[in-house]
């Protein structure tokens, strides 16, 4: 059988002629793989395992809804979307006529009640005088009866005249008992009170207070300093209590809600430092922050329609837990953010001294406003003035 001879190609000759170069390339490749592996291991040990990051993070804040407490017709709007408003600034005015009429009616009712209560105190004084007069009548009838009794014993007067004297004494005693009963009844209406603390006056004062508040609430004011958003109210609109008219957003009270996978939470602690990057400014602007709290449940657990896992086609999905992150206030003032903006957060896990969950309840209110405190104080001042003016009518008349 004939054999076929083939001539070696130049490439084959090069491979067979340079085995050392091939081994050298394999050695270099092996070293590169080892160095790459060591680099990855070193990065993980020195940096990677001490940091957790996510881009499922968004700016959140307080959205203060402006809703009325009374029914009214809008006659003026003091701010529009995007406007800066200060705490206590007027935002919306209702037609005040109905509220003012109700307030005037309540004021008149309080004045009338004060005068009526003053009359009760006067009735007590009158009944006391009547009791004293009736006691004098009883004493007079008693003395008259005693004299006639002695005279009748000596035969100077008849028994019939003595009987009339006894009847006069009994009548006077009954009249005294009746007057004392009326005094007790009248005194029960005013015992242990003064005009201002009398129940009737307090009830009328409560009506004035409510009418004053209704009148004051026809003017809607900003409870916080912030920027107006979501204005839906229109001039002439008849609104009911609870209707959302606009919102005020204090952009100096923002935070980040970062949704981390449940597998990322093992080493997270409250107080750990966080680096924040907002898509609005890009990587050129970085914010610093700290973890405020870790959520008490996953997002799906609080969803409107929570997942139903007790089914035959269940598929495991990694859950996410919201983590609230505080933003440095100075950096926030320098580079303002908006509610809802996307961010990237990177948590430094090296500090493990903080707790996983809060250990103490809040010692004071997280957010508060005092713009409504003055309303009730002004109402009380009006009530005090009305009671004083209607309690001193007699003294004013005497001075004239």
For each residue, the residues with C-beta under 8 A, 3 or more apart:
1:
2:
3:
4:
5:
6:
7:
8: 12 13 16
9: 12 13
10: 13 14
11: 14 15
12: 8 9 15 16
13: 8 9 10 16 17
14: 10 11 17 18
15: 11 12 18 19 22
16: 8 12 13 19
17: 13 14
18: 14 15 21 22
19: 15 16 22 23
20: 23 24
21: 18 24 25
22: 15 18 19 25 26
23: 19 20 26 27
24: 20 21 27 28
25: 21 22 28 29
26: 22 23 29 30
27: 23 24 30 31
28: 24 25 31 32
29: 25 26 32 33
30: 26 27 33 34
31: 27 28 34 35
32: 28 29 35 36
33: 29 30 36 37
34: 30 31 37 38
35: 31 32 38 39
36: 32 33 39 40
37: 33 34 40 41
38: 34 35 41 42
39: 35 36 42 43
40: 36 37 43 44
41: 37 38 44 45
42: 38 39 45 46
43: 39 40 46 47 48
44: 40 41 47 48 49
45: 41 42 48 49
46: 42 43 50
47: 43 44 50 51
48: 43 44 45 51
49: 44 45 349
50: 46 47 348 349 350
51: 47 48 346 347 348 349
52: 260 264 267 268 346 347 349
53: 344 345 346 347
54: 57 258 259 260 261 264 344 345
55: 342 343 344
56: 258 259 260 320
57: 54 256 257 258 259 276 325 342 343 344 345
58: 256 257 340 341 342 343
59: 254 255 256 278 337 338 339 340 341 343
60: 254 255 256 257 339 340
61: 249 250 251 253 254 255 339
62: 224 249 250 253 367
63: 229 230 247 249 339
64: 223 224 226 247 248 249 250
65: 244 247
66: 91 92 220 222 244 245 246 247 248
67: 241 242 243 244 245
68: 71 72 92 94 217 220 239 240 241 242 243 245
69: 217 241
70: 94 99 214 217 218 241
71: 68 238 239 240 241
72: 68 94 95 99 218 238 239
73: 94 95 236 237 238 239
74: 77 92 93 94 233 234 235 236 237 238 239
75: 93 94 95 235 236
76: 92 93 235
77: 74 80 91 92 231 233 235
78: 85 89 90 91 92 93
79: 83 85 89 91 222 228 231 246
80: 77 83 228 231
81: 228 229 230 231 246
82: 227 228 229
83: 79 80 227 228
84: 225 226 227
85: 78 79 89 91 222 225 226 227 228 248
86: 89 222 225
87: 222 223 224 225 369 371
88: 221 222 371
89: 78 79 85 86 221 222
90: 78 93 219 220 221
91: 66 77 78 79 85 220 221 222 228 245 246 248
92: 66 68 74 76 77 78 219 220 233 245 246
93: 74 75 76 78 90 96 218 219 220
94: 68 70 72 73 74 75 99 218 219 220 239
95: 72 73 75 98 218
96: 93 99 100 215 218 219
97: 100 101
98: 95 101 102
99: 70 72 94 96 102 103 211 214 215 217 218
100: 96 97 103 104 215
101: 97 98 104 105
102: 98 99 105 106 211 214 215
103: 99 100 106 107 208 211 212 214 215
104: 100 101 107 108
105: 101 102 108 109 211
106: 102 103 109 110 204 207 208 210 211 212
107: 103 104 110 111 208 211 382 386
108: 104 105 111 112
109: 105 106 112 113 204 207 208
110: 106 107 113 114 201 204 205 207 208 383 386 387 390
111: 107 108 114 115 386 389 390
112: 108 109 115 116 204
113: 109 110 116 117 200 201 203 204
114: 110 111 117 118 195 201 204 386 387 390 391
115: 111 112 118 119 390 393
116: 112 113 119 120 200
117: 113 114 120 121 190 195 198 200 201
118: 114 115 121 122 195 390 391 394
119: 115 116 122 123
120: 116 117 123 124 186 189 190 198
121: 117 118 124 125 190 195
122: 118 119 125 126
123: 119 120 126 127 186
124: 120 121 127 128 183 186 187 190
125: 121 122 128 129
126: 122 123 129 130
127: 123 124 130 131 179 182 183 186 187
128: 124 125 131 132 183
129: 125 126 132 133
130: 126 127 133 134 179 182 183
131: 127 128 134 135 176 179 180 183
132: 128 129 135 136
133: 129 130 136 137
134: 130 131 137 138 172 175 176 179
135: 131 132 138 139 176
136: 132 133 139 140
137: 133 134 140 141 172 175 176
138: 134 135 141 142 169 172 173 175 176
139: 135 136 142 143
140: 136 137 143 144 172
141: 137 138 144 145 165 168 169 171 172 173
142: 138 139 145 146 169 172
143: 139 140 146 147
144: 140 141 147 148 165 168 169
145: 141 142 148 149 162 165 166 168 169
146: 142 143 149 150
147: 143 144 150 151
148: 144 145 151 152 157 161 162 165
149: 145 146 152 153 162 165
150: 146 147 153 154
151: 147 148 154 156 157 162
152: 148 149 155 156 157 158 159 161 162
153: 149 150
154: 150 151
155: 152
156: 151 152
157: 148 151 152 161 162
158: 152 161 162
159: 152 162 163
160: 163 164
161: 148 152 157 158 164 165
162: 145 148 149 151 152 157 158 159 165 166
163: 159 160 166 167
164: 160 161 167 168
165: 141 144 145 148 149 161 162 168 169
166: 145 162 163 169 170
167: 163 164 170 171
168: 141 144 145 164 165 171 172
169: 138 141 142 144 145 165 166 172 173
170: 166 167 173 174
171: 141 167 168 174 175
172: 134 137 138 140 141 142 168 169 175 176
173: 138 141 169 170 176 177
174: 170 171 177 178
175: 134 137 138 171 172 178 179
176: 131 134 135 137 138 172 173 179 180
177: 173 174 180 181
178: 174 175 181 182
179: 127 130 131 134 175 176 182 183
180: 131 176 177 183 184
181: 177 178 184 185
182: 127 130 178 179 185 186
183: 124 127 128 130 131 179 180 186 187
184: 180 181 187 188
185: 181 182 188 189
186: 120 123 124 127 182 183 189 190
187: 124 127 183 184 190 191
188: 184 185 191
189: 120 185 186
190: 117 120 121 124 186 187 193 198
191: 187 188
192:
193: 190 197 198 199
194: 197 198
195: 114 117 118 121 198 201 387 391
196: 201 384 387 391
197: 193 194 201 202
198: 117 120 190 193 194 195 201 202
199: 193 202 203
200: 113 116 117 203 204
201: 110 113 114 117 195 196 197 198 204 205 387
202: 197 198 199 205 206
203: 113 199 200 206 207
204: 106 109 110 112 113 114 200 201 207 208
205: 110 201 202 208 209 383 387
206: 202 203 209 210
207: 106 109 110 203 204 210 211
208: 103 106 107 109 110 204 205 211 212 379 382 383 386
209: 205 206 212 213 376 379 380 383
210: 106 206 207 213 214
211: 99 102 103 105 106 107 207 208 214 215
212: 103 106 208 209 215 216 375 378 379 382
213: 209 210 216 217 375 376 379
214: 70 99 102 103 210 211 217 218
215: 96 99 100 102 103 211 212 218
216: 212 213 219 375 378 379
217: 68 69 70 99 213 214 220 375
218: 70 72 93 94 95 96 99 214 215
219: 90 92 93 94 96 216
220: 66 68 90 91 92 93 94 217 245
221: 88 89 90 91 371
222: 66 79 85 86 87 88 89 91 225 226 248 371
223: 64 87 248 369 371 372
224: 62 64 87 248 250 367 369
225: 84 85 86 87 222 250
226: 64 84 85 222 248 249 250 251
227: 82 83 84 85 248 249 250 251
228: 79 80 81 82 83 85 91 231 246 247 248
229: 63 81 82 246 247 248 249
230: 63 81 244 246 247
231: 77 79 80 81 228 245 246
232: 244 245 246
233: 74 77 92 237 239 245 246
234: 74 237
235: 74 75 76 77
236: 73 74 75
237: 73 74 233 234
238: 71 72 73 74
239: 68 71 72 73 74 94 233 243 245
240: 68 71 243
241: 67 68 69 70 71
242: 67 68
243: 67 68 239 240
244: 65 66 67 230 232 247
245: 66 67 68 91 92 220 231 232 233 239
246: 66 79 81 91 92 228 229 230 231 232 233
247: 63 64 65 66 228 229 230 244
248: 64 66 85 91 222 223 224 226 227 228 229
249: 61 62 63 64 226 227 229 339
250: 61 62 64 224 225 226 227 253
251: 61 226 227 254 336 337 338 339
252: 329 332 333
253: 61 62 250 367
254: 59 60 61 251 327 332 337 339
255: 59 60 61 292 324 325 326 327
256: 57 58 59 60 274 276 289 324 325 327 343 345
257: 57 58 60 322 323 324 325
258: 54 56 57 322 323 324 325 343 345
259: 54 56 57 299 320 321 322 323
260: 52 54 56 264 265 268 320 321 323
261: 54 264 265 318 319 320
262: 265 298 318 319 320 321
263: 266 318
264: 52 54 260 261 268
265: 260 261 262 268 294 321 323
266: 263
267: 52 349 352
268: 52 260 264 265 272 291 294 323 347 349 356
269: 272 291 349 351 352 353 354 355 356
270: 291 292 293 294 354 355 356 357 358
271: 290 291 351 353 354
272: 268 269 290 291 347 348 349 351 354
273: 288 289 290 347 348 351
274: 256 288 289 290 291 325 345 346 347 348
275: 286 287 288 289 345 346 348
276: 57 256 286 287 288 289 325 327 343 344 345 346
277: 281 282 283 285 286 287 343 344 345 346
278: 59 281 282 285 287 335 337 341 342 343 344
279: 282 341 342 343 344
280: 337 338 341
281: 277 278 284 285 335
282: 277 278 279 285
283: 277 286
284: 281
285: 277 278 281 282 335
286: 275 276 277 283
287: 275 276 277 278 327 328 331 332 335
288: 273 274 275 276 328 331
289: 256 273 274 275 276 325 326 327 328 345
290: 271 272 273 274 325 326
291: 268 269 270 271 272 274 294 323 324 325 326 347 354
292: 255 270 324 325 326
293: 270 323 324 358
294: 265 268 270 291 321 323 324 356 357
295: 298 299 321 322 323 324
296: 357
297: 301 302 321
298: 262 295 301 302 319 320 321
299: 259 295 302 303 319 320 321 322
300: 303 306 307 319
301: 297 298 306
302: 297 298 299 306
303: 299 300 306 307
304:
305:
306: 300 301 302 303
307: 300 303
308: 311
309: 314
310: 314
311: 308 314
312:
313:
314: 309 310 311
315:
316:
317:
318: 261 262 263
319: 261 262 298 299 300
320: 56 259 260 261 262 298 299
321: 259 260 262 265 294 295 297 298 299
322: 257 258 259 295 299
323: 257 258 259 260 265 268 291 293 294 295 347
324: 255 256 257 258 291 292 293 294 295
325: 57 255 256 257 258 274 276 289 290 291 292 345
326: 255 289 290 291 292
327: 254 255 256 276 287 289 331 332 337
328: 287 288 289 331 332
329: 252 332 333
330: 333 334
331: 287 288 327 328 334 335
332: 252 254 287 327 328 329 335 336 337
333: 252 329 330 336
334: 330 331
335: 278 281 285 287 331 332
336: 251 332 333
337: 59 251 254 278 280 327 332 341
338: 59 251 280 341
339: 59 60 61 63 249 251 254
340: 58 59 60
341: 58 59 278 279 280 337 338
342: 55 57 58 278 279
343: 55 57 58 59 256 258 276 277 278 279
344: 53 54 55 57 276 277 278 279
345: 53 54 57 256 258 274 275 276 277 289 325
346: 51 52 53 274 275 276 277
347: 51 52 53 268 272 273 274 291 323
348: 50 51 272 273 274 275 351
349: 49 50 51 52 267 268 269 272 352
350: 50
351: 269 271 272 273 348 354
352: 267 269 349
353: 269 271
354: 269 270 271 272 291 351
355: 269 270 358 359
356: 268 269 270 294
357: 270 294 296
358: 270 293 355 361
359: 355
360: 363
361: 358
362: 365 366
363: 360
364:
365: 362 368
366: 362
367: 62 224 253
368: 365
369: 87 223 224 372
370: 373
371: 87 88 221 222 223 374
372: 223 369 375 376
373: 370 376 377
374: 371 377 378
375: 212 213 216 217 372 378 379
376: 209 213 372 373 379 380
377: 373 374 380 381
378: 212 216 374 375 381 382
379: 208 209 212 213 216 375 376 382 383
380: 209 376 377 383 384
381: 377 378 384 385
382: 107 208 212 378 379 385 386
383: 110 205 208 209 379 380 386 387
384: 196 380 381 387 388
385: 381 382 388 389
386: 107 110 111 114 208 382 383 389 390
387: 110 114 195 196 201 205 383 384 390 391
388: 384 385 391 392
389: 111 385 386 392 393
390: 110 111 114 115 118 386 387 393
391: 114 118 195 196 387 388
392: 388 389 395 396
393: 115 389 390 396 397
394: 118 397 398
395: 392 398 399
396: 392 393 399 400
397: 393 394 400
398: 394 395
399: 395 396
400: 396 397
